[in-house]
Amino acid sequence: MKKKVRFFQSVNFKIALAFILILLISIEIIGAYFIRGLENSTIDNFTKNMNQQVSSLAGTVGSELSKKDASDTTVADTTIQRILDNTMSSDMIEMRVVDEKGIVRATTNAADKSTIGKKNDYQDTTDFTAKRAIDEATGKRVYIIVQPIQSPTGDAAIGVLYVKSDIEKKYQEIYDTALIFVTASLIAAAISMIVAVLVSRSITQPIGEMREQALRIARGDYSRKVAVHGKDELGQLAETFNQLAERIEETQDAMESERNRLDSVLSHMTDGVIAADRRGKIITINEMALMLLNVQSEDVIGQSMLELLDIEEEYTLRKILENPDEILIERETADRGTIILRTDFSMIRRESGFISGLVAVMHDVTEQEKTEQERREFVSNVSHELRTPLTSMRSYIEALSEGAWKDEEIAPNFLKVTLDETDRMIRMINDLLSLSRMDSGNAQLQLEYVNFNELLSFVLDRFDMMVTNQEKKYVIQREFTQRELWVEIDPDKMIQVIDNIMNNAIKYSPDGGIIKVRLVETHNNIMLSISDQGLGIPKKDLFRVFDRFYRVDKARARRQGGTGLGLAISREVMKAHGGAIWADSKEGKGSTFYITLPYEPYEGDWWE
């Protein structure tokens, strides 16, 4: 924002004022010395000249005053009076001659002519020192000289010569000279002020233009340049300022480009990035970190990084700075449950080695950790599932090898158990191979358009026929839409999925239970639901029933010959078809499994 500077606060005024003050001080100092010297010289010359005149006049008057043998005193006085009148100058005010008897013999003061021949009444005639005094009549300064008059032989004083001169005139001449000097100084100061303002303006105008350019640069406007008025230092400064503006513009563009690149990188990174200052206060956080931590940027800026990551109890900022290893952080989220974040810390160092901040890079390793955990569980489950039938087979084979094969009643049972366990292992291995092919993407679907109503009825008819061959009785209720639903699927894979769900429903349903099968059409999907009246699935196990080898009731599942892979295979098959499968259950009230497939209504012209 541009702030107007008053004239008396401007550099222009300050330069002019400094110039004028220097000039006035110089003039005053010179004037003081000049006037003082003029005064001393003028007064000294005046007093010296007056002293010489009075001394000479005293010798002349002494010759006349010493003629005591003169018969006529009046003639002598007339001669002395004439000498005084002839000697009288414009600088002299009064001269008086007094003899040794104190009788006034002559005077130049016309008003005191009556005192001639009378007793002298001036007290100053007894003081033979030259002095300056104030005339009582006029109030002006005068210079009084009382000169003794010596006899021609010089051995006796025969009188005094009193001279009062006008020294005020000399002081007035000095005053007039000083007044002329002061007047000339004031005129010179006025002219100098105008010149100083013009000169200072020529200096401050380029500075003002550079100030305007600096304000424009601060606003981000680099379009204008400072005018160069000459080749002097200010001109060079203006050229340098223009070059600086160009460099700043280039640097600003480079920094803006780099910042945009950095912002783009941070925004599109799959890792969360948090930057903090040396006190651990957050200064930057990218979108991925906000999403992983489920926070808002305005809420965390300025917050402690340790507090945000919820590790302030286990770690301190000093500990992390001294040993910035990676740590695993678990966070609870509303939509994904527990997530695991691998966090790597790195220090921000300056070239001097000073630590100015800390950067934390977070990567969501929930899936990796889950996959690793599933791998460990898978290896453990496969080992356990294979060990049980192998141990059983080994026991029966050892019994047969020890002679049990000779017993016609026991041997067939032992062989039957061994065959059943072998079949169980073969089924498990086949299921594992199917899952492996699906995981690797090598399983090819044999797609064809199928009437899903008829396919579902075909599968359910088989289970209806199986009711008479099982000890457990059950009833299958069907609720199908009346509209024919044609979908593009792999019939064998889809039958396998439905078989798995139906087998589970039959296994876990009570004797005489009802299994309800519903087929409906929704928007761009068909939905199949299979409900049983079994024990249900606990809520904590509901999300894991599709994991490999996971069983809610492991002992019961093994007794019924399950491998724990059926629902896992079903999930992979539905995923390959672009559909979905999930379960809903209430413990003690049964379970419902849902299957959805993408569906587009059948158009008759497809077959034309």
Protein Blocks (a to p, Z undefined) as FASTA:
>chain_A
ZZdddfklpmklmmmmmmmmmmmmmmmmmmmmmmmmmmmmmmmmmmmmmmmmmmmmmmmm
mmmmmmmmbfblklmmmmmmmmmmmmpcfkbmbdcdddfkopafbdfbfklmmmgopacf
bfklmpccdcddddfklopacdddddddddfkopacfbdcdddddfklmmmmmmmmmmmm
mmmmmmmmmmmmmmmmmmmmmmmmmmmmmmmmmmmmmnopakbccddfbjbfklmmmmmm
mmmmmmmmmmmmmmmmmmmmmmmmmmmpcbdcddddfkopafbdcfklmmmnopafklmg
opafklmnopmmmpcfklmmmmcccdddddddfklopadddddddddddfkopafbdcdd
dddfklmmmmmmmmmmmmmmmmmmmmmmmmmmmmmmmmmmnopmmpmklmmmmmmmmmmm
mmmmmmmmmmmmmmmmmmnopaccddddddfklmmmmmmmmmmmmmmmpmbdcddddddd
fbdcdddddfklmmmmmmmmmmmmmmmpcehiacdddddddehiacdddddfbebjafkl
mmmmmpghiafblmlmmmnopahlmmmmmmmmmmmnopacdddddehiapaddddddddd
ddfklmZZ
